[in-house]
């Protein structure tokens, strides 16, 4: 037995069950892709976008990387954004972090893992910006979770500053960038109070003291 055989078995079961529920599902899905949302999240295997949002294949476009980072030098992420915004015409870009993120925890604890340390420098920059605030949080887990939130907020601002988003706004395209955080212990997403849909809202967000912000449950 090949070690990947169980995955093929589960795939066949999923395909059969899906077809049983909706005989036209795969035929319809193969003809078009028209999601309204782009999810930029962490690579963590415990954070599956479709399942968390209760959406079917084809309803959400997804990009994932370690610690859900958006930086102007990452052509992979920018290419996904450009295709989602310019071609698929998504209306919402959602940056989604999660509490207990391993990349964020490694940054706070100063752990070294090799190549990925260079990538996590972006999280370290966020930590350095908010050092005074973070040092006031004595509980280690709470400090990690707070940096998870501040990291998401930073990435929302980064995403909104990209030429992809800026050009969309300039041509009058409806597009908003949001910041969420997901709780591994309860399966709920929380809005971090940052949503920007124009250059003016971005300017205001950049001036907001986000250290005072609090996450709000999307599903109270």
C-alpha positions as CSV (number, residue, x, y, z in Angstrom):
1,X,0.0,0.0,0.0
2,X,1.4,3.4,-1.0
3,X,1.4,5.9,1.9
4,X,-0.7,8.3,-0.1
5,X,-3.4,5.8,-1.0
6,X,-5.6,7.0,1.9
7,X,-5.7,10.5,0.3
8,X,-6.9,9.0,-3.0
9,X,-9.6,7.1,-1.1
10,X,-10.8,10.2,0.7
11,X,-10.8,12.1,-2.6
12,X,-13.0,9.5,-4.3
13,X,-15.4,9.6,-1.3
14,X,-15.5,13.4,-1.4
15,X,-16.1,13.4,-5.2
16,X,-18.9,10.8,-5.0
17,X,-20.6,12.5,-2.0
18,X,-20.5,15.9,-3.7
19,X,-21.8,14.5,-7.0
20,X,-24.6,12.7,-5.1
21,X,-25.7,16.0,-3.4
22,X,-25.4,18.0,-6.6
23,X,-25.0,16.1,-9.9
24,X,-24.1,19.4,-11.7
25,X,-21.6,20.7,-9.2
26,X,-18.3,19.8,-11.0
27,X,-19.7,20.6,-14.4
28,X,-20.7,24.0,-13.3
29,X,-17.5,24.6,-11.3
30,X,-15.3,23.6,-14.3
31,X,-16.9,26.3,-16.5
32,X,-16.2,29.4,-14.3
33,X,-14.4,30.8,-11.3
34,X,-16.1,33.9,-9.8
35,X,-15.2,34.4,-6.2
36,X,-15.9,37.6,-4.4
37,X,-13.1,37.1,-1.8
38,X,-9.4,36.8,-1.8
39,X,-8.1,35.1,1.4
40,X,-4.5,35.8,2.3
41,X,-3.7,33.6,5.3
42,X,-1.1,31.5,7.1
43,X,0.2,28.2,5.7
44,X,-0.7,26.5,9.0
45,X,-2.6,23.3,8.2
46,X,-5.2,24.0,10.9
47,X,-6.5,27.1,9.1
48,X,-8.4,26.0,5.9
49,X,-10.1,29.0,4.3
50,X,-13.1,27.3,2.7
51,X,-14.0,25.3,5.7
52,X,-13.7,28.2,8.2
53,X,-16.0,30.4,6.1
54,X,-18.3,27.5,5.1
55,X,-17.7,28.1,1.4
56,X,-17.6,25.7,-1.5
57,X,-14.7,25.4,-4.0
58,X,-14.9,28.3,-6.4
59,X,-16.2,30.8,-3.8
60,X,-12.9,32.0,-2.3
61,X,-9.5,32.6,-3.9
62,X,-6.7,31.7,-1.6
63,X,-3.0,32.6,-1.1
64,X,-1.1,31.3,2.0
65,X,2.3,31.8,3.4
66,X,4.0,31.6,6.8
67,X,2.6,34.2,9.1
68,X,0.2,35.7,6.4
69,X,2.7,38.3,5.3
70,X,2.1,40.8,2.4
71,X,5.3,42.6,1.3
72,X,6.0,44.5,-1.9
73,X,8.9,42.3,-2.8
74,X,6.9,39.1,-2.8
75,X,6.0,38.6,-6.5
76,X,4.1,35.4,-5.7
77,X,1.6,37.2,-3.3
78,X,1.4,40.2,-5.6
79,X,0.7,38.0,-8.6
80,X,-2.1,36.3,-6.8
81,X,-3.5,39.7,-5.7
82,X,-3.3,41.1,-9.2
83,X,-5.1,38.1,-10.8
84,X,-7.8,38.2,-8.1
85,X,-8.4,41.9,-8.4
86,X,-7.9,42.6,-12.1
87,X,-9.1,39.3,-13.6
88,X,-11.5,37.7,-11.1
89,X,-12.7,41.1,-9.9
90,X,-12.9,40.1,-6.2
91,X,-14.5,42.7,-4.0
92,X,-12.8,41.8,-0.7
93,X,-9.2,41.0,0.3
94,X,-9.1,39.4,3.7
95,X,-5.8,39.1,5.6
96,X,-6.3,36.4,8.1
97,X,-3.9,35.6,10.9
98,X,-4.5,33.1,13.7
99,X,-3.8,33.0,17.4
100,X,-0.8,30.9,18.4
101,X,0.9,31.3,15.1
102,X,4.2,29.4,15.1
103,X,6.0,32.0,13.0
104,X,4.9,34.8,15.3
105,X,5.9,32.8,18.4
106,X,9.3,32.0,16.9
107,X,9.8,35.8,16.4
108,X,9.0,36.7,19.9
109,X,11.1,33.9,21.4
110,X,14.0,34.6,19.1
111,X,14.2,31.1,17.8
112,X,16.2,30.3,14.7
113,X,15.1,27.8,12.1
114,X,17.3,28.6,9.1
115,X,16.1,30.1,5.8
116,X,12.7,31.0,7.2
117,X,14.3,33.4,9.6
118,X,14.8,35.8,6.7
119,X,11.1,35.7,6.0
120,X,10.1,36.2,9.6
121,X,12.2,39.4,9.7
122,X,9.0,41.1,8.5
123,X,7.2,40.0,11.7
124,X,10.2,41.1,13.7
125,X,9.8,44.6,12.1
126,X,6.2,44.6,13.4
127,X,7.4,43.5,16.9
128,X,10.1,46.2,17.0
129,X,7.5,48.9,16.1
130,X,5.3,47.8,19.0
131,X,7.9,46.8,21.5
132,X,6.8,49.1,24.3
133,X,3.2,47.9,24.0
134,X,4.1,44.2,23.8
135,X,6.4,44.3,26.8
136,X,3.5,45.5,29.0
137,X,1.8,42.1,28.3
138,X,3.2,39.7,30.9
139,X,1.5,36.5,29.8
140,X,3.6,34.9,27.1
141,X,0.6,33.4,25.1
142,X,-1.3,36.7,25.3
143,X,1.8,38.5,24.0
144,X,2.1,36.1,21.1
145,X,-1.6,36.5,20.3
146,X,-1.4,40.3,20.4
147,X,1.5,40.3,18.0
148,X,-0.6,38.0,15.8
149,X,-3.2,40.8,15.7
150,X,-0.8,43.6,15.1
151,X,0.9,41.6,12.4
152,X,-2.4,41.3,10.6
153,X,-3.2,45.0,10.9
154,X,0.3,45.8,9.4
155,X,-0.3,43.4,6.5
156,X,-3.7,45.0,5.7
157,X,-1.9,48.4,5.4
158,X,0.8,46.8,3.3
159,X,-1.7,45.2,1.0
160,X,-3.7,48.5,0.6
161,X,-0.4,50.3,-0.3
162,X,0.3,47.9,-3.2
163,X,-0.1,49.1,-6.8
164,X,-2.7,46.4,-7.3
165,X,-5.1,47.9,-4.8
166,X,-4.1,51.5,-5.4
167,X,-4.8,51.1,-9.2
168,X,-8.1,49.4,-8.5
169,X,-9.2,52.3,-6.4
170,X,-8.0,54.9,-8.9
171,X,-10.2,53.3,-11.6
172,X,-13.2,53.2,-9.3
173,X,-13.3,49.5,-8.7
174,X,-15.1,48.3,-5.6
175,X,-12.5,46.8,-3.4
176,X,-11.9,46.6,0.4
177,X,-9.1,45.1,2.4
178,X,-10.0,43.6,5.8
179,X,-8.1,42.2,8.8
180,X,-9.3,39.1,10.6
181,X,-7.8,36.7,13.2
182,X,-8.9,33.1,13.7
183,X,-9.1,31.3,17.0
184,X,-7.8,27.7,16.9
185,X,-9.5,26.9,20.2
186,X,-13.0,27.9,19.2
187,X,-13.0,28.0,15.3
188,X,-14.3,31.6,15.2
189,X,-12.9,34.5,13.2
190,X,-12.7,38.0,14.8
191,X,-12.6,41.3,13.0
192,X,-9.7,43.5,14.1
193,X,-11.5,46.7,13.3
194,X,-9.5,47.5,10.2
195,X,-11.2,47.7,6.8
196,X,-10.0,50.0,4.1
197,X,-11.8,50.7,0.8
198,X,-10.3,54.0,-0.3
199,X,-7.1,56.0,-0.2
200,X,-8.7,58.2,2.5
201,X,-9.5,55.3,4.7
202,X,-6.0,54.0,4.3
203,X,-4.6,57.3,5.3
204,X,-6.7,57.2,8.4
205,X,-5.7,53.6,9.2
206,X,-2.1,54.5,9.0
207,X,-2.6,57.2,11.7
208,X,-4.7,55.0,14.0
209,X,-3.0,53.8,17.3
210,X,-3.8,50.2,16.8
211,X,-2.2,49.2,20.1
212,X,-5.6,50.2,21.6
213,X,-7.7,48.1,19.2
214,X,-9.6,45.0,20.3
215,X,-10.8,42.1,18.2
216,X,-14.5,41.6,17.7
217,X,-16.1,38.2,17.1
218,X,-17.7,37.9,13.7
219,X,-19.9,35.1,15.0
220,X,-20.9,36.2,18.6
